Amino acid sequence: MLDRHGKVAQLIIIHRLLFVSSFRRWIATKAIQLIIVPRLFLVSSVRCWIASAKLPSS
């Protein structure tokens, strides 16, 4: 009985560790998306704006 309880506790601990690590990975990917995607969008929009600003002047 004690052995079974110990195994269950180990499984719960392992499951929680796996869940926490996957959750942290998910948060990291979401943070990367939230940080990098708007920057890429800003850079591309700024490049388009610069290109459109250069066209009429030349």
Protein Blocks (a to p, Z undefined) as FASTA:
>chain_A
ZZmmmmmmmmmmmmmmmmmmmmmmmmmmmmmmmmmmmmmmmmmmmmmmmmmmmmmmZZ
